[in-house]
Amino acid sequence: MLKNYFRVALRNFWRNKAFALINIFGLSIGISAALVIFLIVEYDFSFDHFERDGARIYRLAMDYTSDNGEISHWGDVCIPMGPAIQKEITGLELVAPFRTWDENPKVTIPTSGGKQPLVFKNQKDQIFADARYFNLIRYTWLSGTIKTSLNEPYQVVLTETNARKYYPGLSSTDIVGKTIVFDDTIHAVITGVVKNIESNTDFNFGTFVSRSTLETSRLKPGCWELWGCTNSADQLFVRLTPGMTPSRLVPLLNQVYKRHNPPGSNDHSSIAIDLQPLSDLHFDTVYGSSFDNNRSAHKPTLYGLLAIAAFLLLLACINFINLTTAQASERAKEIGIRKTLGGQRNQLIFQFLSETFLLTVISTLLSLGFAPLLLKAFADFIPPGLHFSLTAQSLVIPFLAVLIMTVCLLSGFYPALVMSAYQPISMLRNQVSGKNAGTRSAWFRKSLTVSQFVIAQFFIIATLLVAKQIDYLMNKDLGFKKEAILYFGINSNQSRTKKLVLLNKLRAIPGIAMISQASDPPATGGVWTSGMDYKNGKKEIHEEPQIKIGDTNYFPLFGLHLLAGTNITQSDTLNSIIINETMSRNLGFSDVHQAIGKQMDWNGPKPIVGVVADFHPQSLHRPIGPLVIGNGTNSADIFNIALPSQRAGSAAWSATISKVERAFKEVYPEDDFDYTFTDETIAKFYTSEKNTERLLYWATGLVVFISCLGLLGLVIFVTNQRTKEIGIRKVIGASITQIVILISRDFAKLVGLAILIAVPLAWWASNAWLKNFAYQTSLSWWVFAAGGGTLLLLALVILCLRTLKAAMVNPVESLRTE
């Protein structure tokens, strides 16, 4: 019986090849897109689930509220917080601090027999930790033990991957006892090797230096014992005892912090300690990336991807339902004969569902070929650790099985019910007409067609608006010059003399327009903040501004505009500052000139010598906050170089950059020369938006393509049904244009109705999305007009081409059977 069902299904597909191909291609596109999206979403949601006590693990974070109500979020706490809560709070099973090594040190492996040592530059997976870290994140030990491997200063534990990289050919046991050198100054002994975490995790460190090494080396942070100092490198995780809840623990944490670091009597700012669950770490958008080398996911984007997959599958299912119910009249006699010969309704339903199942399986097999192509198309968007494999990824086959059954039921159940319900006498008398606009099926098809084009219109408008916002972000005046400026950093541990030598060499290069030493350019991804106080005689105002250090050339090189005062003076040490407009207002000055000469308490009094016009130090997602620029080239390890204004990548620029690299290598022969253009750094702020734009381009193209496929199928069916009517109209004098307009009119009305429904929905969604930006483009009318016009034009092209073909048929051929 089952074999017969599939044989009939294949015969039906062959008789209606055009409709079968439309359904297959529509479903295969939807299924392949759903498969790729499933792989992305499943990958990101699988992070950090390997820890069996993960539900009780939290990271300590801080929320700072300034005097004027501005809130900043930090994913770190001061170093003394760890020992204090371990001593003063019950309900903590484990307190595990560690510190990331943000300088990306050079690793040297000594060799024997007079051979050159192995050198590995810019290592990015180093942290300072102790046994508490390994009790928090459990590893499998290949050699060494948790209790002894990181107890003493200058001990190191490696992951299996780093052990193989640094000591190829040696076993984990033989590696123990070997010496490893960091930045030519820190000699340590390897005391253990652990297996890499095989699950997806944010804890992808490879080298663990004993935390006690910090206290006995030059690496000891200046704020090791200070409660008012934080650094994003310092991370503090806790594991709660069973029964303890975050709601009970957070007040206790804040009590400890305020007891050791009480606010000043006139300080109206506040700091609150909070707990971030381990499960939120990979999706963090509030406290920033926990570890610089990690990729963070964005939950709204993942949910948006799921919505896109659902829409694509829905559109493909709508196509199937529309075309199947439209063809019902052509199968009426078949159904009537089956029922007359004793066929039961449930047998007919199973027949039609088996046809749908077979078509869905064919589409799924075809989608397996499309999936790798889509993965390549989204290579920049897809996580680097994600690959498509039917055998290696255990959830792919179950997902496809569930998807096939879901699509089969969505697509086939309604048509099966409709066609199996026809009465045999009516069908054998040919009284079932798929073209009757008054029937319930016709209205249902029209509703589905409108729904298709509402979705398509929504995607078109969303794509246009995202492109408009990105163009606005990339071209908005940021308050400083960003073109034709490159920058590079030097190792902060190098001597001041070498910096001066390099500076003099760079000044001798004729292709350089200007050079400035600074802590960083005006806009970068990292943020350095520090607490400052100002006493106006009545009250003390506390601010946590963003800090930048620059020399005298910093302002003219970047085109920063001074509103009052003078430029900072050249100095090795920090002895004067310039504040921005926002900081001036926060301090209570109605006129920027009033700030000149005032003193800010920042590790001693610092005079305000100028006020700079506000500029954007971060992405346009955030409003401009208080900012201070100080002098002091001892803290300036970034060289900013302005090139003559000309076409990027020109021969003159290339020659100049080569000379800069040569000068750098002459002073720092063992370091890598790595430079970045300022405008490229700014462009990286909007990587997520660019990925969204690219995703929308593809999604919109697929949505419109599937919708147009469905429209084409319906137009083909309608023109086939009305072939004789078209012939009669031509015989009695109707022109081709009149016939095209007659047939296209009803479909054009449906598309127009879809546009009217989609525009307000798109406006609402666009307005909500733009709220993610502190600075946003306008919702221009032309975006909605262009979106509606594009969709209407595509629909009219399809309608006209197909109806024109039907209208140009010789009426003699159309009426031959009459």
C-alpha positions in Angstrom: 0.0 0.0 0.0 2.8 2.4 1.0 4.6 1.7 -2.2 1.5 2.5 -4.2 1.1 5.8 -2.4 4.6 6.9 -3.4 4.1 5.6 -7.0 1.0 7.8 -7.4 2.9 10.7 -5.8 5.7 10.4 -8.4 3.2 10.2 -11.3 1.5 13.3 -10.0 4.8 15.2 -9.7 5.7 14.2 -13.3 2.3 15.4 -14.6 2.7 18.8 -12.8 6.5 19.3 -13.2 6.4 23.1 -13.0 4.4 23.1 -9.7 6.5 20.3 -8.2 9.8 22.2 -9.1 8.4 25.4 -7.5 7.5 23.6 -4.4 10.8 21.7 -4.2 13.0 24.7 -4.7 10.9 26.8 -2.3 11.1 24.2 0.4 14.8 23.4 -0.1 15.7 27.0 0.2 13.7 27.3 3.4 15.0 24.1 4.9 18.7 24.8 4.0 18.4 28.3 5.6 16.7 26.8 8.7 19.5 24.2 8.9 22.3 26.8 8.8 20.5 29.0 11.4 20.0 25.9 13.6 23.7 25.2 13.5 24.5 28.8 14.5 22.0 29.0 17.3 22.7 25.6 18.7 26.5 26.4 18.7 26.1 29.6 20.7 23.6 28.2 23.1 25.9 25.2 23.9 28.5 27.4 25.6 29.6 26.7 29.2 27.3 23.8 29.9 30.1 21.4 30.7 30.3 22.5 34.3 28.0 20.3 36.5 27.7 23.1 39.1 27.3 25.8 36.5 23.9 27.0 37.8 25.7 28.0 41.1 28.6 29.9 39.4 28.5 33.7 39.1 30.9 36.5 38.1 31.0 39.6 40.3 30.4 42.8 38.4 29.9 46.5 39.3 27.3 49.1 38.3 28.6 52.7 38.8 26.1 55.6 38.9 27.6 59.1 38.6 26.4 62.2 40.4 24.3 63.2 37.4 22.7 59.7 37.1 24.8 58.2 34.2 25.3 54.5 34.7 28.4 52.5 33.7 28.7 48.7 33.9 32.0 47.0 34.7 32.6 43.2 34.4 35.3 43.3 37.1 35.8 44.3 40.8 38.7 45.5 42.9 41.3 42.9 43.8 40.8 43.1 47.6 37.1 42.1 47.1 38.0 38.4 46.7 39.8 37.9 50.1 37.3 40.1 51.9 34.1 38.1 50.8 35.8 34.8 51.4 36.5 35.8 55.0 33.4 37.8 55.8 30.5 36.0 54.0 29.0 32.6 54.5 27.2 30.9 51.6 30.1 30.9 49.2 31.4 27.4 48.4 34.3 28.8 46.4 35.8 32.2 45.6 38.1 32.1 42.5 39.9 35.2 41.4 42.2 35.2 38.3 43.8 37.8 36.1 44.1 37.8 32.3 47.5 38.7 30.9 46.4 41.5 28.5 49.9 42.4 27.2 50.0 39.2 25.1 53.5 38.2 26.2 56.3 36.7 24.2 57.0 33.1 25.2 60.5 31.7 24.8 61.3 28.0 25.2 65.0 27.3 26.0 66.7 24.5 24.1 69.8 22.4 24.7 72.8 21.6 22.5 73.4 25.2 21.5 70.2 25.4 19.4 68.3 28.6 19.1 65.4 28.9 21.6 61.9 28.6 20.3 60.1 32.0 20.3 56.4 32.5 20.2 55.2 36.1 20.0 52.0 37.7 21.0 50.5 34.8 23.0 46.9 35.6 23.8 45.7 32.8 26.1 47.7 33.5 29.3 46.2 34.0 32.7 47.3 34.2 36.3 45.4 31.6 38.4 45.7 29.2 41.3 44.1 26.0 42.5 40.8 27.8 43.1 40.4 28.4 39.3 40.8 24.7 38.7 38.3 23.9 41.4 35.8 26.2 39.6 36.5 25.1 36.0 37.3 21.4 36.2 40.0 20.1 33.9 41.4 16.6 33.4 45.0 16.5 34.6 47.5 14.6 32.4 50.4 15.4 34.8 50.7 17.4 38.0 47.9 18.0 40.5 45.5 20.8 41.5 46.9 20.9 45.1 50.6 21.5 44.2 51.0 22.7 40.6 50.2 26.5 41.2 51.0 27.0 44.9 54.4 28.7 44.5 55.5 31.7 42.4 56.9 31.1 38.9 54.9 27.9 38.4 53.1 27.2 35.1 50.4 24.8 34.0 49.8 24.2 30.2 46.9 22.8 28.3 47.6 19.9 26.1 47.4 22.1 23.0 50.0 24.6 24.2 52.2 21.8 25.5 52.4 20.3 22.0 53.0 23.7 20.5 55.8 24.6 22.9 57.3 21.1 23.3 56.5 19.1 20.2 57.3 15.4 20.5 57.4 15.3 24.3 54.8 13.6 26.5 53.0 15.5 29.2 55.1 13.8 31.8 58.4 14.7 30.2 57.3 18.4 29.9 56.9 18.8 33.7 60.1 20.5 35.1 60.9 22.3 31.8 61.5 26.1 31.9 59.4 28.6 30.1 60.3 32.3 29.8 57.8 35.2 29.4 59.0 38.5 27.9 62.6 37.6 28.5 62.3 38.5 32.2 60.0 35.9 33.9 61.4 32.4 34.2 58.9 29.8 35.3 58.8 26.0 35.7 56.1 23.8 34.2 54.4 21.9 36.9 51.4 20.4 35.2 49.5 19.7 31.9 45.7 19.5 31.6 43.5 18.4 28.7 41.7 21.1 26.8 38.0 21.6 27.5 36.3 19.7 24.7 32.9 21.5 25.0 32.3 25.0 23.7 33.4 27.4 26.4 34.6 31.0 27.0 37.3 29.7 29.3 39.7 28.9 26.4 42.9 29.7 28.1 46.1 27.8 27.3 48.7 28.8 29.9 48.1 29.3 33.6 50.8 31.1 35.6 50.6 30.9 39.3 48.8 33.9 40.7 51.4 34.4 43.4 53.9 35.3 40.6 52.1 38.6 40.4 53.0 39.5 43.9 56.8 38.8 43.5 57.4 40.2 40.0 57.3 43.5 38.0 53.8 42.4 36.9 52.2 43.2 40.3 49.3 45.6 39.6 49.5 49.1 41.2 46.0 48.7 42.6 46.7 45.3 44.2 45.5 46.5 47.7 43.3 49.4 46.6 39.5 49.2 47.0 38.9 52.2 44.7 40.8 50.8 41.7 39.6 48.2 39.1 40.9 46.7 36.0 39.0 44.6 33.4 41.8 42.0 33.6 40.8 41.1 37.1 38.0 38.6 37.2 36.3 37.2 40.3 34.0 34.2 40.1 32.1 32.5 43.0 30.3 29.3 43.4 27.3 29.5 45.8 26.6 26.8 48.4 23.5 24.8 47.7 20.4 26.8 48.9 22.1 30.2 48.7 20.4 32.5 46.1 21.8 35.6 44.4 19.0 37.7 45.9 20.3 36.9 49.4 24.0 37.2 48.4 24.0 40.5 46.6 23.1 42.7 49.6 25.9 41.0 51.6 28.4 41.7 48.9 27.4 45.3 48.8 27.7 45.6 52.6 31.3 44.2 52.4 32.2 46.7 49.7 30.8 49.7 51.4 32.3 48.7 54.7 35.8 48.7 53.2 35.3 51.6 50.7 32.7 54.0 52.2 31.6 56.9 50.0 32.6 60.5 50.8 30.2 62.7 52.7 29.5 64.8 49.7 29.9 62.1 47.1 26.5 61.4 45.4 27.8 58.7 43.1 27.4 55.1 44.0 28.8 51.6 43.2 26.7 48.5 43.4 28.0 44.9 43.3 26.0 42.5 41.2 26.2 38.8 40.2 26.2 37.7 36.6 25.3 34.0 36.0 27.8 31.8 34.1 25.0 31.1 31.6 24.9 34.8 30.6 28.7 35.1 30.1 28.7 34.2 26.4 25.8 36.6 25.6 27.0 39.5 27.7 26.1 43.0 26.4 26.0 44.9 29.7 29.3 44.3 31.3 31.4 43.8 28.1 33.3 40.8 27.0 34.8 38.9 30.0 37.9 37.9 28.1 39.3 39.8 25.2 40.0 36.8 23.1 36.5 35.5 23.2 33.6 35.9 20.8 30.4 37.0 22.4 27.0 36.1 21.0 23.9 38.4 20.9 20.7 36.8 22.0 18.4 39.2 20.1 20.3 38.4 16.9 20.0 34.7 17.5 16.3 35.0 18.1 16.1 37.1 15.0 17.8 34.3 13.1 15.2 31.9 14.4 12.5 34.2 13.2 14.0 34.4 9.7 14.2 30.6 9.6 10.5 30.4 10.6 9.5 33.0 8.0 11.4 31.2 5.2 9.8 27.9 6.1 6.4 29.5 6.4 6.7 31.0 3.0 7.7 27.7 1.4 4.7 26.0 3.2 2.3 28.8 2.0 3.5 28.2 -1.6 2.8 24.5 -1.2 -0.7 25.0 0.3 -1.6 27.6 -2.4 -0.5 25.6 -5.3 -1.9 22.3 -4.0 -5.4 23.7 -3.2 -5.4 25.6 -6.5 -4.8 22.3 -8.3 -7.6 20.6 -6.5 -10.0 20.9 -9.4 -7.6 19.1 -11.7 -7.6 16.1 -9.3 -11.3 16.2 -8.6 -12.2 13.3 -10.9 -9.3 11.2 -9.5 -10.6 11.8 -6.0 -14.2 11.0 -7.1 -13.3 7.7 -8.6 -11.2 6.7 -5.6 -14.2 7.5 -3.3 -16.6 5.7 -5.6 -14.4 2.6 -5.6 -14.5 2.5 -1.8 -11.6 4.8 -0.8 -11.9 6.2 2.7 -11.2 9.8 3.6 -8.4 8.8 5.9 -6.8 6.8 3.0 -7.0 9.9 0.8 -5.5 12.1 3.6 -2.7 9.6 3.9 -2.2 9.7 0.1 -1.9 13.4 0.0 0.4 13.5 3.1 2.6 10.9 1.6 3.0 13.1 -1.5 3.9 16.0 0.7 6.3 13.8 2.7 8.1 12.6 -0.5 8.4 16.2 -1.8 9.7 17.4 1.6 12.3 14.6 1.7 13.5 15.5 -1.8 13.7 19.1 -0.8 15.7 18.2 2.4 18.2 16.2 0.4 18.6 19.1 -2.0 19.0 21.5 1.0 22.0 19.5 2.2 23.8 20.6 -0.9 22.7 24.3 -0.4 23.8 24.4 3.3 27.6 24.4 2.7 27.1 27.2 0.1 25.1 29.3 2.7 27.8 28.6 5.3 30.4 30.0 2.8 28.2 33.0 2.0 28.0 33.8 5.8 31.7 33.0 6.5 32.3 36.4 8.3 29.1 36.0 10.3 29.4 32.4 11.3 31.6 31.4 14.4 35.0 30.0 13.3 34.4 26.9 15.3 31.2 26.0 13.5 31.3 23.4 10.7 28.6 21.4 9.0 28.7 17.6 9.4 25.9 15.1 9.4 28.0 12.6 11.3 30.0 14.7 13.7 27.1 16.9 14.9 24.7 14.6 16.7 21.7 17.0 16.7 21.6 17.6 12.9 19.8 14.4 11.9 17.2 14.6 14.7 16.7 18.2 13.7 16.1 17.4 10.1 13.8 14.6 11.0 11.7 16.9 13.2 11.8 19.5 10.4 10.6 17.1 7.8 7.6 16.1 9.9 6.8 19.7 10.8 7.0 20.9 7.2 5.1 17.9 6.0 2.2 18.6 8.4 2.2 22.4 7.9 2.2 22.0 4.1 0.2 19.0 3.6 -2.5 18.7 6.3 -4.8 21.5 5.1 -4.7 20.6 1.4 -5.3 16.9 2.3 -8.3 17.9 4.4 -9.7 20.1 1.7 -9.4 17.7 -1.2 -10.4 14.6 0.8 -13.7 16.3 1.8 -15.0 16.7 -1.8 -18.2 14.8 -2.6 -17.9 12.1 -5.3 -21.0 13.1 -7.3 -19.9 16.8 -7.5 -16.4 15.8 -8.5 -17.5 13.4 -11.2 -19.9 16.1 -12.6 -16.9 18.5 -12.7 -18.6 20.9 -10.3 -15.5 21.7 -8.3 -13.7 24.8 -9.6 -10.4 26.0 -8.3 -10.9 29.4 -9.9 -14.1 30.3 -8.1 -13.1 33.4 -6.2 -16.0 33.1 -3.9 -15.1 29.7 -2.5 -13.5 29.4 1.0 -10.3 27.9 -0.6 -9.9 30.9 -2.9 -10.2 33.3 0.0 -7.8 31.2 2.0 -5.3 31.3 -0.9 -5.6 35.0 -1.2 -5.0 35.4 2.5 -1.9 33.3 2.3 -0.6 35.3 -0.7 -1.1 38.5 1.2 0.8 37.1 4.2 3.6 36.1 1.9 4.0 39.6 0.5 3.6 41.2 3.9 6.6 39.3 5.1 8.6 40.1 1.9 7.7 43.8 2.2 8.7 43.8 5.9 12.2 42.4 5.0 12.7 44.8 2.1 12.0 47.8 4.3 14.1 46.5 7.2 17.0 45.9 4.8 16.8 49.5 3.4 16.6 51.0 6.9 19.5 49.0 8.3 21.6 50.1 5.3 20.6 53.7 5.9 21.5 53.5 9.6 24.9 52.0 8.8 25.6 54.6 6.2 24.7 57.2 8.9 27.0 55.7 11.4 29.9 55.4 9.1 29.6 59.0 7.7 28.5 61.0 10.8 30.9 63.6 12.0 32.5 62.1 15.1 34.2 65.4 16.2 37.7 64.4 15.0 39.6 63.5 11.9 39.8 59.8 11.2 41.0 59.5 7.6 44.7 58.9 6.6 45.8 58.2 10.2 47.4 55.0 11.3 48.6 54.0 14.8 50.6 51.2 16.3 51.7 50.3 19.8 55.0 49.4 21.5 55.6 47.2 24.5 55.0 49.2 27.6 57.9 47.5 29.3 60.4 49.0 26.9 62.6 51.9 28.1 61.8 55.5 27.5 65.0 55.9 25.7 64.0 53.5 22.9 60.7 55.4 22.5 62.6 58.6 21.9 64.9 56.9 19.4 61.9 55.6 17.5 60.2 59.0 17.6 63.3 60.7 16.2 63.5 58.1 13.4 59.9 58.6 12.5 60.3 62.4 12.4 63.0 61.9 9.8 60.6 60.1 7.4 59.4 62.7 4.7 56.1 61.0 4.0 54.8 61.5 7.5 52.7 64.7 8.0 52.6 64.6 11.8 53.3 62.3 14.7 51.7 62.1 18.1 52.3 59.9 21.1 49.2 58.9 23.1 47.6 56.3 25.2 45.2 55.6 22.3 43.4 57.4 19.4 40.2 59.4 20.2 38.0 56.4 19.5 39.0 52.8 20.4 37.2 49.6 21.6 38.9 49.7 25.1 38.0 52.2 27.8 40.2 53.5 30.6 38.2 55.3 33.4 39.3 56.7 36.7 37.7 58.5 39.6 38.2 62.3 39.9 36.9 64.8 42.4 36.1 68.5 42.1 35.3 70.8 45.1 33.5 74.0 44.1 33.4 75.3 47.7 29.9 74.0 48.4 30.1 70.3 47.6 32.4 67.7 46.2 31.5 66.4 42.8 32.8 62.9 41.9 33.2 61.8 38.2 34.4 58.6 36.5 35.5 60.0 33.1 37.1 58.2 30.3 40.9 58.9 30.3 43.2 59.6 27.3 46.8 60.7 27.4 48.3 62.7 24.6 51.1 65.0 23.7 50.9 68.5 22.1 50.4 67.1 18.6 47.4 65.0 19.7 44.9 67.9 19.1 46.1 69.2 15.7 46.7 65.7 14.3 43.2 64.5 15.1 41.6 67.9 14.4 40.1 68.2 18.0 38.5 71.6 18.6 39.4 73.6 21.7 36.4 75.6 23.0 38.4 77.4 25.8 41.9 77.5 27.2 45.1 76.2 25.6 46.6 73.0 24.4 48.3 70.7 26.9 52.0 71.2 27.3 54.6 68.7 26.4 55.6 66.8 29.5 56.9 63.4 30.6 54.6 63.3 33.6 51.0 64.1 33.9 50.6 67.7 35.2 47.6 69.2 33.4 44.3 68.1 31.8 41.7 69.1 29.3 38.1 68.1 29.8 35.3 67.8 27.3 32.0 69.7 27.1 30.1 67.0 28.9 32.5 66.9 31.8 32.3 70.7 32.0 28.5 70.6 32.3 28.7 67.8 34.9 31.0 69.9 37.0 28.4 72.7 37.0 29.9 75.2 34.6 27.4 77.1 32.5 30.2 78.6 30.4 33.2 76.4 29.3 35.6 79.3 30.1 34.7 79.0 33.8 36.4 75.6 33.9 39.9 77.0 33.0 42.2 77.1 36.0 40.1 74.9 38.2 41.7 71.9 39.9 40.6 68.3 39.7 41.8 65.8 42.3 43.3 62.9 40.4 46.1 61.4 42.3 46.9 64.9 43.4 45.6 68.3 42.0 45.6 68.6 38.3 44.8 72.0 36.7 42.2 72.2 33.9 43.9 74.1 31.0 41.3 73.7 28.3 37.9 72.4 27.3 37.6 70.4 24.1 34.4 70.1 22.0 32.6 66.8 22.5 33.7 64.0 20.2 32.6 60.3 20.1 35.2 58.1 21.9 33.1 55.0 21.4 30.4 53.7 19.0 27.2 55.7 18.4 25.3 53.1 20.4 26.3 55.2 23.4 25.9 58.9 24.2 29.0 61.0 24.8 30.1 60.8 28.5 32.7 62.8 30.5 36.2 62.6 29.2 39.6 63.9 30.2 42.8 64.2 28.1 46.0 64.5 30.1 49.6 65.0 29.2 52.5 62.8 30.2 54.3 60.8 27.4 55.6 58.3 29.9 52.1 56.7 29.7 51.9 57.1 26.0 52.7 53.8 24.2 50.8 54.4 21.0 52.3 56.2 18.0 49.7 58.0 15.8 50.9 58.9 12.4 49.1 61.3 10.0 49.7 60.5 6.3 49.3 63.1 3.5 45.7 63.1 2.3 45.4 61.0 -0.8 43.9 57.8 -2.0 44.2 55.0 0.5 46.6 52.2 -0.4 48.5 54.5 -2.9 52.1 53.8 -3.6 53.2 56.8 -1.6 51.4 55.5 1.5 52.8 52.0 1.0 56.4 53.4 0.8 55.9 55.5 3.9 54.5 52.6 5.9 57.4 50.4 4.8 59.8 53.1 6.1 57.9 53.2 9.4 58.1 49.5 9.8 61.8 49.6 9.0 62.4 52.2 11.7 60.3 50.2 14.2 62.3 47.0 13.5 65.6 48.9 13.9 64.6 49.9 17.5 62.5 46.8 18.4 63.9 44.0 16.2 62.2 41.2 18.1 58.7 42.7 18.1 56.1 42.5 15.4 55.0 45.7 13.7 51.2 45.7 13.7 49.4 48.9 12.6 45.8 49.9 12.2 44.1 52.8 10.5 41.8 54.8 12.7 38.9 54.6 10.4 39.2 50.8 10.3 39.0 50.7 14.1 35.8 52.8 14.0 34.3 50.6 11.3 34.8 47.6 13.7 32.4 49.2 16.1 29.6 48.3 13.8 30.6 44.8 12.8 27.4 43.5 14.3 25.3 45.9 12.3 27.2 45.1 9.1 26.6 41.4 9.7 23.0 42.1 10.3 22.8 44.1 7.0 24.5 41.3 5.1 22.2 38.7 6.7 19.2 40.8 5.8 20.3 41.1 2.2 20.4 37.3 1.9 17.3 36.8 3.9 15.4 39.4 1.9 16.6 37.9 -1.3 15.4 34.4 -0.3 12.1 35.7 1.1 11.3 37.7 -2.1 12.5 34.8 -4.3 10.2 32.3 -2.5 7.3 34.7 -2.6 7.8 35.4 -6.3 8.0 31.6 -6.9 4.6 31.2 -5.2 3.2 34.1 -7.2 4.5 32.6 -10.4 3.0 29.3 -9.6 -0.4 30.8 -9.0 -0.3 32.9 -12.2 0.7 29.8 -14.2 -2.3 28.0 -12.7 -4.7 30.8 -13.3 -3.6 31.4 -16.9 -3.9 27.7 -17.6 -7.4 27.7 -16.1 -8.5 30.7 -18.1 -6.9 29.7 -21.5 -10.2 29.4 -23.2 -11.5 32.6 -21.7 -8.5 34.4 -23.0 -9.0 32.9 -26.5 -12.7 34.0 -26.6 -11.8 37.5 -25.5 -9.2 37.8 -28.2 -11.7 36.6 -30.8 -14.2 39.3 -29.9 -11.6 42.0 -30.1 -9.8 42.3 -26.7 -6.2 43.6 -27.0 -3.2 41.9 -25.4 -2.8 44.9 -23.1 -6.4 44.6 -21.9 -6.0 40.8 -21.3 -2.8 41.4 -19.3 -4.4 44.0 -17.2 -7.5 41.9 -16.6 -5.6 38.9 -15.3 -2.9 40.9 -13.4 -5.4 43.2 -11.7 -6.5 40.8 -8.9 -3.0 39.8 -8.1 -1.8 43.4 -8.0 -4.5 44.2 -5.6 -3.3 41.5 -3.2 0.3 42.8 -3.4 -1.0 46.4 -2.8 -2.9 45.2 0.3 0.2 43.4 1.6 2.2 46.7 1.3 -0.5 48.6 3.2 -0.3 46.0 6.0 3.5 45.7 6.1 4.3 49.5 6.2 3.0 50.2 9.7 4.5 46.9 11.0 7.9 47.8 9.5 7.7 51.3 10.9 7.1 50.0 14.4 9.9 47.4 14.3 12.3 49.9 12.7 11.6 52.4 15.4 12.2 49.8 18.1 15.5 48.7 16.5 16.8 52.3 16.2 16.4 52.8 20.0 19.6 50.7 20.4 21.5 53.7 19.1 22.1 56.9 21.0 22.4 58.6 17.5 20.1 57.4 14.7 19.0 58.1 11.2 15.5 59.4 10.5 12.7 57.1 9.4 12.4 58.7 5.9 9.3 58.2 3.9 11.3 57.2 0.9 12.4 54.0 2.7 8.9 52.8 2.8 8.0 54.1 -0.6 11.1 52.4 -2.1 10.3 49.2 -0.3 6.7 49.1 -1.6 7.7 50.2 -5.1 10.4 47.4 -5.3 8.0 44.7 -4.3 5.2 46.0 -6.5 7.6 46.2 -9.5 8.8 42.7 -9.0 5.3 41.3 -8.8 4.1 43.2 -11.9 7.1 41.9 -13.9 6.2 38.3 -13.0 2.5 38.9 -13.7 3.0 40.7 -17.0 5.6 38.2 -18.3 3.4 35.2 -17.6 0.1 36.7 -18.6 1.6 38.2 -21.7 2.7 34.7 -22.8 -0.8 33.4 -22.2 -2.4 36.4 -24.0 -0.2 35.9 -27.1 -1.3 32.4 -27.7 -3.2 31.9 -31.0 -7.0 31.8 -30.0 -7.4 28.9 -32.5 -5.1 26.8 -30.3 -7.0 27.9 -27.1 -10.4 27.0 -28.5 -9.4 23.9 -30.5 -11.2 21.5 -28.0 -14.4 23.5 -27.9 
